Amino acid sequence: MVPHGYRGTVLLSCQTESETNVSTSVDNLGSGSLPTCPTKRTHIYVVQDGRTTLIDDAQWNKTGDGHLTGIRFAIP
């Protein structure tokens, strides 16, 4: 869930990985956290003002040893 009228970068942080689908909300600055990040690339959907949009250009942020630490994408 993205706040009404938000435009810009969204950064979702996470500490662990899991195969479970999760959802979260971001604040007015585009920051949020997930209880877990997906273990592999998956579809990311944004809900804003009652509309659902598929995000095509997400960056998967990883540590040097390959652990996923977050997901970054833009809301145009």
HTML snippet that shows the backbone in 3Dmol.js (N, CA, C, O; Angstrom):
<script src="https://3Dmol.org/build/3Dmol-min.js"></script>
<div id="view" style="width:600px;height:400px;position:relative"></div>
<script>
const pdb = `
ATOM      1  N   MET A   1       0.849  -1.172   0.000  1.00  0.00           N
ATOM      2  CA  MET A   1       0.000   0.000   0.000  1.00  0.00           C
ATOM      3  C   MET A   1       0.901   1.244   0.000  1.00  0.00           C
ATOM      4  O   MET A   1       1.824   1.372   0.804  1.00  0.00           O
ATOM      5  N   VAL A   2       0.598   2.142  -0.923  1.00  0.00           N
ATOM      6  CA  VAL A   2       1.345   3.390  -1.059  1.00  0.00           C
ATOM      7  C   VAL A   2       0.394   4.545  -0.747  1.00  0.00           C
ATOM      8  O   VAL A   2      -0.758   4.523  -1.179  1.00  0.00           O
ATOM      9  N   PRO A   3       0.861   5.562   0.003  1.00  0.00           N
ATOM     10  CA  PRO A   3      -0.017   6.674   0.366  1.00  0.00           C
ATOM     11  C   PRO A   3      -0.599   7.399  -0.845  1.00  0.00           C
ATOM     12  O   PRO A   3       0.000   7.418  -1.920  1.00  0.00           O
ATOM     13  N   HIS A   4      -1.761   7.986  -0.657  1.00  0.00           N
ATOM     14  CA  HIS A   4      -2.441   8.772  -1.693  1.00  0.00           C
ATOM     15  C   HIS A   4      -1.491   9.811  -2.284  1.00  0.00           C
ATOM     16  O   HIS A   4      -0.867  10.582  -1.554  1.00  0.00           O
ATOM     17  N   GLY A   5      -1.389   9.824  -3.601  1.00  0.00           N
ATOM     18  CA  GLY A   5      -0.608  10.832  -4.302  1.00  0.00           C
ATOM     19  C   GLY A   5       0.900  10.677  -4.245  1.00  0.00           C
ATOM     20  O   GLY A   5       1.613  11.513  -4.800  1.00  0.00           O
ATOM     21  N   TYR A   6       1.418   9.636  -3.594  1.00  0.00           N
ATOM     22  CA  TYR A   6       2.872   9.481  -3.486  1.00  0.00           C
ATOM     23  C   TYR A   6       3.486   9.213  -4.859  1.00  0.00           C
ATOM     24  O   TYR A   6       2.989   8.391  -5.629  1.00  0.00           O
ATOM     25  N   ARG A   7       4.564   9.915  -5.142  1.00  0.00           N
ATOM     26  CA  ARG A   7       5.367   9.703  -6.348  1.00  0.00           C
ATOM     27  C   ARG A   7       6.826   9.727  -5.920  1.00  0.00           C
ATOM     28  O   ARG A   7       7.233  10.589  -5.142  1.00  0.00           O
ATOM     29  N   GLY A   8       7.609   8.789  -6.422  1.00  0.00           N
ATOM     30  CA  GLY A   8       9.025   8.741  -6.090  1.00  0.00           C
ATOM     31  C   GLY A   8       9.483   7.322  -5.833  1.00  0.00           C
ATOM     32  O   GLY A   8       8.818   6.360  -6.217  1.00  0.00           O
ATOM     33  N   THR A   9      10.624   7.203  -5.179  1.00  0.00           N
ATOM     34  CA  THR A   9      11.246   5.913  -4.898  1.00  0.00           C
ATOM     35  C   THR A   9      10.644   5.277  -3.658  1.00  0.00           C
ATOM     36  O   THR A   9      10.388   5.948  -2.659  1.00  0.00           O
ATOM     37  N   VAL A  10      10.423   3.981  -3.738  1.00  0.00           N
ATOM     38  CA  VAL A  10       9.967   3.191  -2.597  1.00  0.00           C
ATOM     39  C   VAL A  10      11.095   2.237  -2.233  1.00  0.00           C
ATOM     40  O   VAL A  10      11.657   1.571  -3.103  1.00  0.00           O
ATOM     41  N   LEU A  11      11.421   2.173  -0.958  1.00  0.00           N
ATOM     42  CA  LEU A  11      12.437   1.243  -0.470  1.00  0.00           C
ATOM     43  C   LEU A  11      11.826   0.382   0.625  1.00  0.00           C
ATOM     44  O   LEU A  11      11.418   0.878   1.675  1.00  0.00           O
ATOM     45  N   LEU A  12      11.772  -0.925   0.356  1.00  0.00           N
ATOM     46  CA  LEU A  12      11.276  -1.887   1.324  1.00  0.00           C
ATOM     47  C   LEU A  12      12.464  -2.674   1.851  1.00  0.00           C
ATOM     48  O   LEU A  12      13.194  -3.292   1.077  1.00  0.00           O
ATOM     49  N   SER A  13      12.661  -2.656   3.149  1.00  0.00           N
ATOM     50  CA  SER A  13      13.776  -3.397   3.737  1.00  0.00           C
ATOM     51  C   SER A  13      13.259  -4.683   4.371  1.00  0.00           C
ATOM     52  O   SER A  13      12.083  -4.793   4.718  1.00  0.00           O
ATOM     53  N   CYS A  14      14.159  -5.651   4.514  1.00  0.00           N
ATOM     54  CA  CYS A  14      13.810  -6.912   5.165  1.00  0.00           C
ATOM     55  C   CYS A  14      15.069  -7.518   5.775  1.00  0.00           C
ATOM     56  O   CYS A  14      16.189  -7.191   5.383  1.00  0.00           O
ATOM     57  N   GLN A  15      14.862  -8.397   6.731  1.00  0.00           N
ATOM     58  CA  GLN A  15      15.974  -9.035   7.426  1.00  0.00           C
ATOM     59  C   GLN A  15      16.183 -10.484   7.005  1.00  0.00           C
ATOM     60  O   GLN A  15      17.305 -10.988   7.047  1.00  0.00           O
ATOM     61  N   THR A  16      15.110 -11.156   6.599  1.00  0.00           N
ATOM     62  CA  THR A  16      15.197 -12.567   6.232  1.00  0.00           C
ATOM     63  C   THR A  16      14.462 -12.814   4.923  1.00  0.00           C
ATOM     64  O   THR A  16      13.783 -11.928   4.403  1.00  0.00           O
ATOM     65  N   GLU A  17      14.600 -14.012   4.400  1.00  0.00           N
ATOM     66  CA  GLU A  17      13.932 -14.406   3.167  1.00  0.00           C
ATOM     67  C   GLU A  17      12.977 -15.560   3.448  1.00  0.00           C
ATOM     68  O   GLU A  17      13.197 -16.359   4.358  1.00  0.00           O
ATOM     69  N   SER A  18      11.910 -15.633   2.649  1.00  0.00           N
ATOM     70  CA  SER A  18      10.918 -16.686   2.802  1.00  0.00           C
ATOM     71  C   SER A  18      10.168 -16.853   1.488  1.00  0.00           C
ATOM     72  O   SER A  18      10.197 -15.963   0.637  1.00  0.00           O
ATOM     73  N   GLU A  19       9.502 -17.982   1.321  1.00  0.00           N
ATOM     74  CA  GLU A  19       8.687 -18.200   0.134  1.00  0.00           C
ATOM     75  C   GLU A  19       7.245 -17.749   0.340  1.00  0.00           C
ATOM     76  O   GLU A  19       6.416 -17.912  -0.555  1.00  0.00           O
ATOM     77  N   THR A  20       6.937 -17.191   1.491  1.00  0.00           N
ATOM     78  CA  THR A  20       5.595 -16.725   1.813  1.00  0.00           C
ATOM     79  C   THR A  20       5.352 -15.348   1.214  1.00  0.00           C
ATOM     80  O   THR A  20       6.213 -14.474   1.314  1.00  0.00           O
ATOM     81  N   ASN A  21       4.193 -15.137   0.592  1.00  0.00           N
ATOM     82  CA  ASN A  21       3.816 -13.820   0.085  1.00  0.00           C
ATOM     83  C   ASN A  21       3.461 -12.917   1.254  1.00  0.00           C
ATOM     84  O   ASN A  21       2.757 -13.328   2.176  1.00  0.00           O
ATOM     85  N   VAL A  22       3.951 -11.685   1.212  1.00  0.00           N
ATOM     86  CA  VAL A  22       3.670 -10.731   2.283  1.00  0.00           C
ATOM     87  C   VAL A  22       3.250  -9.392   1.687  1.00  0.00           C
ATOM     88  O   VAL A  22       3.469  -9.124   0.506  1.00  0.00           O
ATOM     89  N   SER A  23       2.651  -8.571   2.515  1.00  0.00           N
ATOM     90  CA  SER A  23       2.291  -7.223   2.086  1.00  0.00           C
ATOM     91  C   SER A  23       2.678  -6.248   3.187  1.00  0.00           C
ATOM     92  O   SER A  23       2.888  -6.637   4.336  1.00  0.00           O
ATOM     93  N   THR A  24       2.768  -4.974   2.817  1.00  0.00           N
ATOM     94  CA  THR A  24       3.141  -3.941   3.775  1.00  0.00           C
ATOM     95  C   THR A  24       2.654  -2.597   3.261  1.00  0.00           C
ATOM     96  O   THR A  24       2.176  -2.489   2.132  1.00  0.00           O
ATOM     97  N   SER A  25       2.776  -1.597   4.081  1.00  0.00           N
ATOM     98  CA  SER A  25       2.468  -0.220   3.698  1.00  0.00           C
ATOM     99  C   SER A  25       3.730   0.602   3.812  1.00  0.00           C
ATOM    100  O   SER A  25       4.602   0.303   4.628  1.00  0.00           O
ATOM    101  N   VAL A  26       3.834   1.640   2.993  1.00  0.00           N
ATOM    102  CA  VAL A  26       4.975   2.546   3.087  1.00  0.00           C
ATOM    103  C   VAL A  26       4.507   3.889   3.625  1.00  0.00           C
ATOM    104  O   VAL A  26       3.330   4.239   3.531  1.00  0.00           O
ATOM    105  N   ASP A  27       5.455   4.639   4.194  1.00  0.00           N
ATOM    106  CA  ASP A  27       5.122   5.943   4.752  1.00  0.00           C
ATOM    107  C   ASP A  27       5.177   7.024   3.677  1.00  0.00           C
ATOM    108  O   ASP A  27       5.396   6.725   2.504  1.00  0.00           O
ATOM    109  N   ASN A  28       4.981   8.262   4.072  1.00  0.00           N
ATOM    110  CA  ASN A  28       4.961   9.385   3.130  1.00  0.00           C
ATOM    111  C   ASN A  28       6.313   9.654   2.485  1.00  0.00           C
ATOM    112  O   ASN A  28       6.400  10.422   1.527  1.00  0.00           O
ATOM    113  N   LEU A  29       7.371   9.027   3.000  1.00  0.00           N
ATOM    114  CA  LEU A  29       8.713   9.172   2.427  1.00  0.00           C
ATOM    115  C   LEU A  29       9.075   7.997   1.523  1.00  0.00           C
ATOM    116  O   LEU A  29      10.164   7.972   0.950  1.00  0.00           O
ATOM    117  N   GLY A  30       8.172   7.021   1.391  1.00  0.00           N
ATOM    118  CA  GLY A  30       8.426   5.864   0.533  1.00  0.00           C
ATOM    119  C   GLY A  30       9.180   4.745   1.206  1.00  0.00           C
ATOM    120  O   GLY A  30       9.693   3.854   0.528  1.00  0.00           O
ATOM    121  N   SER A  31       9.263   4.767   2.532  1.00  0.00           N
ATOM    122  CA  SER A  31       9.983   3.721   3.268  1.00  0.00           C
ATOM    123  C   SER A  31       9.006   2.748   3.906  1.00  0.00           C
ATOM    124  O   SER A  31       7.941   3.127   4.391  1.00  0.00           O
ATOM    125  N   GLY A  32       9.400   1.491   3.889  1.00  0.00           N
ATOM    126  CA  GLY A  32       8.606   0.454   4.530  1.00  0.00           C
ATOM    127  C   GLY A  32       9.479  -0.739   4.821  1.00  0.00           C
ATOM    128  O   GLY A  32      10.634  -0.792   4.399  1.00  0.00           O
ATOM    129  N   SER A  33       8.936  -1.690   5.534  1.00  0.00           N
ATOM    130  CA  SER A  33       9.693  -2.907   5.802  1.00  0.00           C
ATOM    131  C   SER A  33       8.775  -4.102   5.610  1.00  0.00           C
ATOM    132  O   SER A  33       7.564  -4.023   5.812  1.00  0.00           O
ATOM    133  N   LEU A  34       9.375  -5.190   5.222  1.00  0.00           N
ATOM    134  CA  LEU A  34       8.668  -6.453   5.042  1.00  0.00           C
ATOM    135  C   LEU A  34       9.119  -7.403   6.137  1.00  0.00           C
ATOM    136  O   LEU A  34      10.291  -7.393   6.512  1.00  0.00           O
ATOM    137  N   PRO A  35       8.211  -8.228   6.660  1.00  0.00           N
ATOM    138  CA  PRO A  35       8.652  -9.224   7.635  1.00  0.00           C
ATOM    139  C   PRO A  35       9.691 -10.159   7.019  1.00  0.00           C
ATOM    140  O   PRO A  35      10.643 -10.570   7.682  1.00  0.00           O
ATOM    141  N   THR A  36       9.495 -10.490   5.733  1.00  0.00           N
ATOM    142  CA  THR A  36      10.457 -11.299   4.981  1.00  0.00           C
ATOM    143  C   THR A  36      10.432 -10.843   3.531  1.00  0.00           C
ATOM    144  O   THR A  36       9.410 -10.362   3.043  1.00  0.00           O
ATOM    145  N   CYS A  37      11.536 -10.992   2.856  1.00  0.00           N
ATOM    146  CA  CYS A  37      11.598 -10.748   1.414  1.00  0.00           C
ATOM    147  C   CYS A  37      11.453 -12.093   0.706  1.00  0.00           C
ATOM    148  O   CYS A  37      11.786 -13.131   1.278  1.00  0.00           O
ATOM    149  N   PRO A  38      10.962 -12.082  -0.527  1.00  0.00           N
ATOM    150  CA  PRO A  38      10.837 -13.343  -1.257  1.00  0.00           C
ATOM    151  C   PRO A  38      12.203 -13.967  -1.548  1.00  0.00           C
ATOM    152  O   PRO A  38      13.182 -13.258  -1.782  1.00  0.00           O
ATOM    153  N   THR A  39      12.256 -15.289  -1.530  1.00  0.00           N
ATOM    154  CA  THR A  39      13.522 -15.980  -1.779  1.00  0.00           C
ATOM    155  C   THR A  39      13.957 -15.879  -3.233  1.00  0.00           C
ATOM    156  O   THR A  39      15.137 -16.053  -3.540  1.00  0.00           O
ATOM    157  N   LYS A  40      13.019 -15.600  -4.132  1.00  0.00           N
ATOM    158  CA  LYS A  40      13.357 -15.414  -5.545  1.00  0.00           C
ATOM    159  C   LYS A  40      12.502 -14.277  -6.094  1.00  0.00           C
ATOM    160  O   LYS A  40      11.502 -13.880  -5.496  1.00  0.00           O
ATOM    161  N   ARG A  41      12.920 -13.770  -7.239  1.00  0.00           N
ATOM    162  CA  ARG A  41      12.163 -12.672  -7.855  1.00  0.00           C
ATOM    163  C   ARG A  41      10.710 -13.071  -8.039  1.00  0.00           C
ATOM    164  O   ARG A  41      10.396 -14.200  -8.416  1.00  0.00           O
ATOM    165  N   THR A  42       9.855 -12.138  -7.768  1.00  0.00           N
ATOM    166  CA  THR A  42       8.422 -12.378  -7.855  1.00  0.00           C
ATOM    167  C   THR A  42       7.737 -11.123  -8.355  1.00  0.00           C
ATOM    168  O   THR A  42       8.387 -10.091  -8.518  1.00  0.00           O
ATOM    169  N   HIS A  43       6.459 -11.188  -8.596  1.00  0.00           N
ATOM    170  CA  HIS A  43       5.711 -10.006  -9.005  1.00  0.00           C
ATOM    171  C   HIS A  43       5.502  -9.099  -7.810  1.00  0.00           C
ATOM    172  O   HIS A  43       5.212  -9.558  -6.705  1.00  0.00           O
ATOM    173  N   ILE A  44       5.654  -7.807  -8.044  1.00  0.00           N
ATOM    174  CA  ILE A  44       5.388  -6.810  -7.011  1.00  0.00           C
ATOM    175  C   ILE A  44       4.216  -5.970  -7.486  1.00  0.00           C
ATOM    176  O   ILE A  44       4.228  -5.421  -8.588  1.00  0.00           O
ATOM    177  N   TYR A  45       3.210  -5.880  -6.640  1.00  0.00           N
ATOM    178  CA  TYR A  45       2.032  -5.085  -6.943  1.00  0.00           C
ATOM    179  C   TYR A  45       1.935  -3.932  -5.952  1.00  0.00           C
ATOM    180  O   TYR A  45       2.154  -4.108  -4.753  1.00  0.00           O
ATOM    181  N   VAL A  46       1.605  -2.753  -6.465  1.00  0.00           N
ATOM    182  CA  VAL A  46       1.401  -1.576  -5.627  1.00  0.00           C
ATOM    183  C   VAL A  46      -0.082  -1.245  -5.640  1.00  0.00           C
ATOM    184  O   VAL A  46      -0.718  -1.218  -6.694  1.00  0.00           O
ATOM    185  N   VAL A  47      -0.618  -0.996  -4.462  1.00  0.00           N
ATOM    186  CA  VAL A  47      -2.000  -0.541  -4.340  1.00  0.00           C
ATOM    187  C   VAL A  47      -1.960   0.914  -3.891  1.00  0.00           C
ATOM    188  O   VAL A  47      -1.395   1.246  -2.849  1.00  0.00           O
ATOM    189  N   GLN A  48      -2.575   1.773  -4.702  1.00  0.00           N
ATOM    190  CA  GLN A  48      -2.617   3.197  -4.387  1.00  0.00           C
ATOM    191  C   GLN A  48      -3.952   3.748  -4.854  1.00  0.00           C
ATOM    192  O   GLN A  48      -4.347   3.561  -6.005  1.00  0.00           O
ATOM    193  N   ASP A  49      -4.635   4.423  -3.959  1.00  0.00           N
ATOM    194  CA  ASP A  49      -5.934   5.028  -4.264  1.00  0.00           C
ATOM    195  C   ASP A  49      -6.908   4.005  -4.854  1.00  0.00           C
ATOM    196  O   ASP A  49      -7.689   4.328  -5.750  1.00  0.00           O
ATOM    197  N   GLY A  50      -6.856   2.767  -4.343  1.00  0.00           N
ATOM    198  CA  GLY A  50      -7.780   1.734  -4.772  1.00  0.00           C
ATOM    199  C   GLY A  50      -7.416   1.035  -6.070  1.00  0.00           C
ATOM    200  O   GLY A  50      -8.129   0.131  -6.505  1.00  0.00           O
ATOM    201  N   ARG A  51      -6.313   1.439  -6.698  1.00  0.00           N
ATOM    202  CA  ARG A  51      -5.875   0.798  -7.951  1.00  0.00           C
ATOM    203  C   ARG A  51      -4.647  -0.059  -7.691  1.00  0.00           C
ATOM    204  O   ARG A  51      -3.784   0.309  -6.894  1.00  0.00           O
ATOM    205  N   THR A  52      -4.570  -1.198  -8.362  1.00  0.00           N
ATOM    206  CA  THR A  52      -3.436  -2.104  -8.242  1.00  0.00           C
ATOM    207  C   THR A  52      -2.619  -2.040  -9.518  1.00  0.00           C
ATOM    208  O   THR A  52      -3.159  -2.150 -10.619  1.00  0.00           O
ATOM    209  N   THR A  53      -1.297  -1.860  -9.363  1.00  0.00           N
ATOM    210  CA  THR A  53      -0.389  -1.739 -10.503  1.00  0.00           C
ATOM    211  C   THR A  53       0.767  -2.714 -10.329  1.00  0.00           C
ATOM    212  O   THR A  53       1.338  -2.817  -9.243  1.00  0.00           O
ATOM    213  N   LEU A  54       1.113  -3.431 -11.398  1.00  0.00           N
ATOM    214  CA  LEU A  54       2.273  -4.318 -11.407  1.00  0.00           C
ATOM    215  C   LEU A  54       3.528  -3.480 -11.621  1.00  0.00           C
ATOM    216  O   LEU A  54       3.566  -2.649 -12.528  1.00  0.00           O
ATOM    217  N   ILE A  55       4.550  -3.687 -10.801  1.00  0.00           N
ATOM    218  CA  ILE A  55       5.829  -2.981 -10.934  1.00  0.00           C
ATOM    219  C   ILE A  55       6.761  -3.837 -11.777  1.00  0.00           C
ATOM    220  O   ILE A  55       7.015  -5.000 -11.463  1.00  0.00           O
ATOM    221  N   ASP A  56       7.272  -3.234 -12.866  1.00  0.00           N
ATOM    222  CA  ASP A  56       8.121  -3.978 -13.796  1.00  0.00           C
ATOM    223  C   ASP A  56       9.620  -3.815 -13.544  1.00  0.00           C
ATOM    224  O   ASP A  56      10.404  -4.677 -13.941  1.00  0.00           O
ATOM    225  N   ASP A  57      10.027  -2.737 -12.900  1.00  0.00           N
ATOM    226  CA  ASP A  57      11.455  -2.411 -12.847  1.00  0.00           C
ATOM    227  C   ASP A  57      12.013  -2.349 -11.427  1.00  0.00           C
ATOM    228  O   ASP A  57      12.737  -1.412 -11.088  1.00  0.00           O
ATOM    229  N   ALA A  58      11.689  -3.322 -10.605  1.00  0.00           N
ATOM    230  CA  ALA A  58      12.189  -3.337  -9.228  1.00  0.00           C
ATOM    231  C   ALA A  58      13.649  -3.777  -9.178  1.00  0.00           C
ATOM    232  O   ALA A  58      14.077  -4.647  -9.936  1.00  0.00           O
ATOM    233  N   GLN A  59      14.408  -3.159  -8.268  1.00  0.00           N
ATOM    234  CA  GLN A  59      15.787  -3.572  -7.989  1.00  0.00           C
ATOM    235  C   GLN A  59      15.769  -4.429  -6.735  1.00  0.00           C
ATOM    236  O   GLN A  59      15.119  -4.086  -5.747  1.00  0.00           O
ATOM    237  N   TRP A  60      16.475  -5.528  -6.780  1.00  0.00           N
ATOM    238  CA  TRP A  60      16.565  -6.423  -5.638  1.00  0.00           C
ATOM    239  C   TRP A  60      17.925  -6.171  -4.983  1.00  0.00           C
ATOM    240  O   TRP A  60      18.956  -6.570  -5.525  1.00  0.00           O
ATOM    241  N   ASN A  61      17.934  -5.521  -3.840  1.00  0.00           N
ATOM    242  CA  ASN A  61      19.172  -5.153  -3.151  1.00  0.00           C
ATOM    243  C   ASN A  61      19.697  -6.346  -2.365  1.00  0.00           C
ATOM    244  O   ASN A  61      18.993  -6.935  -1.544  1.00  0.00           O
ATOM    245  N   LYS A  62      20.968  -6.689  -2.642  1.00  0.00           N
ATOM    246  CA  LYS A  62      21.574  -7.855  -1.990  1.00  0.00           C
ATOM    247  C   LYS A  62      22.920  -7.483  -1.376  1.00  0.00           C
ATOM    248  O   LYS A  62      23.578  -6.533  -1.800  1.00  0.00           O
ATOM    249  N   THR A  63      23.304  -8.249  -0.380  1.00  0.00           N
ATOM    250  CA  THR A  63      24.625  -8.098   0.206  1.00  0.00           C
ATOM    251  C   THR A  63      25.646  -8.729  -0.737  1.00  0.00           C
ATOM    252  O   THR A  63      25.274  -9.360  -1.727  1.00  0.00           O
ATOM    253  N   GLY A  64      26.920  -8.561  -0.432  1.00  0.00           N
ATOM    254  CA  GLY A  64      27.979  -9.136  -1.262  1.00  0.00           C
ATOM    255  C   GLY A  64      27.909 -10.652  -1.361  1.00  0.00           C
ATOM    256  O   GLY A  64      28.350 -11.232  -2.353  1.00  0.00           O
ATOM    257  N   ASP A  65      27.353 -11.302  -0.330  1.00  0.00           N
ATOM    258  CA  ASP A  65      27.248 -12.763  -0.374  1.00  0.00           C
ATOM    259  C   ASP A  65      25.866 -13.232  -0.841  1.00  0.00           C
ATOM    260  O   ASP A  65      25.526 -14.405  -0.685  1.00  0.00           O
ATOM    261  N   GLY A  66      25.069 -12.320  -1.414  1.00  0.00           N
ATOM    262  CA  GLY A  66      23.832 -12.709  -2.063  1.00  0.00           C
ATOM    263  C   GLY A  66      22.563 -12.693  -1.234  1.00  0.00           C
ATOM    264  O   GLY A  66      21.511 -13.096  -1.730  1.00  0.00           O
ATOM    265  N   HIS A  67      22.622 -12.239   0.017  1.00  0.00           N
ATOM    266  CA  HIS A  67      21.415 -12.188   0.840  1.00  0.00           C
ATOM    267  C   HIS A  67      20.592 -10.950   0.493  1.00  0.00           C
ATOM    268  O   HIS A  67      21.116  -9.838   0.433  1.00  0.00           O
ATOM    269  N   LEU A  68      19.311 -11.157   0.269  1.00  0.00           N
ATOM    270  CA  LEU A  68      18.414 -10.070  -0.083  1.00  0.00           C
ATOM    271  C   LEU A  68      18.154  -9.197   1.140  1.00  0.00           C
ATOM    272  O   LEU A  68      17.777  -9.703   2.198  1.00  0.00           O
ATOM    273  N   THR A  69      18.354  -7.890   0.998  1.00  0.00           N
ATOM    274  CA  THR A  69      18.158  -6.958   2.104  1.00  0.00           C
ATOM    275  C   THR A  69      17.002  -5.994   1.867  1.00  0.00           C
ATOM    276  O   THR A  69      16.548  -5.324   2.795  1.00  0.00           O
ATOM    277  N   GLY A  70      16.526  -5.923   0.624  1.00  0.00           N
ATOM    278  CA  GLY A  70      15.434  -5.014   0.335  1.00  0.00           C
ATOM    279  C   GLY A  70      15.096  -4.964  -1.131  1.00  0.00           C
ATOM    280  O   GLY A  70      15.772  -5.545  -1.980  1.00  0.00           O
ATOM    281  N   ILE A  71      14.020  -4.243  -1.397  1.00  0.00           N
ATOM    282  CA  ILE A  71      13.527  -4.081  -2.762  1.00  0.00           C
ATOM    283  C   ILE A  71      13.285  -2.594  -2.990  1.00  0.00           C
ATOM    284  O   ILE A  71      12.692  -1.921  -2.147  1.00  0.00           O
ATOM    285  N   ARG A  72      13.745  -2.083  -4.130  1.00  0.00           N
ATOM    286  CA  ARG A  72      13.599  -0.657  -4.451  1.00  0.00           C
ATOM    287  C   ARG A  72      12.912  -0.548  -5.815  1.00  0.00           C
ATOM    288  O   ARG A  72      13.225  -1.286  -6.750  1.00  0.00           O
ATOM    289  N   PHE A  73      11.971   0.393  -5.900  1.00  0.00           N
ATOM    290  CA  PHE A  73      11.295   0.668  -7.170  1.00  0.00           C
ATOM    291  C   PHE A  73      10.726   2.074  -7.137  1.00  0.00           C
ATOM    292  O   PHE A  73      10.668   2.708  -6.084  1.00  0.00           O
ATOM    293  N   ALA A  74      10.310   2.551  -8.293  1.00  0.00           N
ATOM    294  CA  ALA A  74       9.792   3.918  -8.411  1.00  0.00           C
ATOM    295  C   ALA A  74       8.308   3.907  -8.714  1.00  0.00           C
ATOM    296  O   ALA A  74       7.803   3.041  -9.428  1.00  0.00           O
ATOM    297  N   ILE A  75       7.618   4.898  -8.149  1.00  0.00           N
ATOM    298  CA  ILE A  75       6.226   5.173  -8.484  1.00  0.00           C
ATOM    299  C   ILE A  75       6.247   6.439  -9.324  1.00  0.00           C
ATOM    300  O   ILE A  75       6.524   7.516  -8.797  1.00  0.00           O
ATOM    301  N   PRO A  76       5.960   6.338 -10.629  1.00  0.00           N
ATOM    302  CA  PRO A  76       6.039   7.521 -11.505  1.00  0.00           C
ATOM    303  C   PRO A  76       4.918   8.520 -11.247  1.00  0.00           C
ATOM    304  O   PRO A  76       4.854   9.559 -11.904  1.00  0.00           O
TER     305      PRO A  76
END
`;
const viewer = $3Dmol.createViewer("view");
viewer.addModel(pdb, "pdb");
viewer.setStyle({}, {cartoon: {color: "spectrum"}});
viewer.zoomTo();
viewer.render();
</script>
